[in-house]
Each structure stands twice: as structure tokens, then as C-alpha cells.
Amino acid sequence: MLGSRIKILGDAIVATLNRDTDLAARAFTLRKKPYNRGRTWVPGGRVSPLGSEEQTNENSQDRRAFRFVISVSDPGDGDLVGGMEDHLGAIERIENIFANKSHGEMPITLRTTAQAALDAATAAGKFPTTKIQAIELKFAPVFIDPAFEAGYDVSSCILTIECLITRLDSKAL
């Protein structure tokens, strides 16, 4: 069975957010998209993968950036004033937790727990060695228009986790 670095890293992000006492009530989950198929938006928090981008090096390791959208949604009544403080406070807390940190400063769920899961998957032969290096956070639109029109306040940010990855030897394929 193949392994997924994206799944391991996404689960670690969810664990980090659910460990924060002020954010845990939003019950963050790892999802394919930040919304539902039928009913578009629901209250809570979601982490959704955006994919990865690789920078090739001349040696046997490459740097790969794994990207995730972290979103928070609250029911809103469509006005332009109410319910802002707690909602914006939640997204600011997420930004503060993940704001551009090197290995030693990032949350323990990434630094040790996710790294241990990556190491176990490597030992099981699921993918080559992967070492988490740093995290970077980018801001996204403060309120997302389609969600706002559907009666929800939804904000998001984009988290990038940079890793060093040993190349898969595919010469014989």
C-alpha cells in the first residue's frame, strides 16, 4: 500500500489546531475540500490539501513544499458587522500558531509527531526519507464571497510545510 506524506502532514495540522483550547471547539478535520457537496458550508474548521511543489537539487535530495488551506467557518446572518471578533480571532490564532517558523520553533505535532509518522512510513517502504524543515504561512482572503452569500463567515490561510526528500530511485522503471 502506498503512503501519503500529505495525509500525515494534514493529520498533524489538525492535531495541532485541536490541541489549542480556544480552537478545539471548531473540531478541525482533514477534508478534500473546505466545504460539503450538498450543503456548501458548515460551521467548524477544516484543513484541505492544495498539493505540493518541488525544487530539484543537484544532489540526491530535493526540497518539496506541501501546501494546505486552513479554513474557519461560522454561521452568519449576512450582515456586514456582527460576529466578527470571535471569527477573526480564530483565524488570527491559527496564523500565530503557524507563522513562518523553523524546525525548532514549530508546533510539537509537526516537529516530532508528524516526523515520527514520516519516519515509520519510510521504514515500511512507503516512500523515501522525508525530513520537515520549516513552515510558512500566507494570508488568504479575509472573507470568502460564495460562503458569505450562503450565510457563513469563512476565512482561510495557506500553510506551507517545507521538507527535504530523498529521491525515489526510478531508473529501473
Secondary structure by P-SEA (a helix, b strand, c coil): ccccaaaaaaaaaaaaaaaccccccccccccccccccccccccccbbbbccbbbbbccccbbbbbbbbbbbbbcccccccccccaaaaaaaaaaaaacccccccccccccccaaaaaaaaaaaaccccbbbbcbbbbbbcccccaaaaaaccbbbbbbbbbbbbbcccccccc
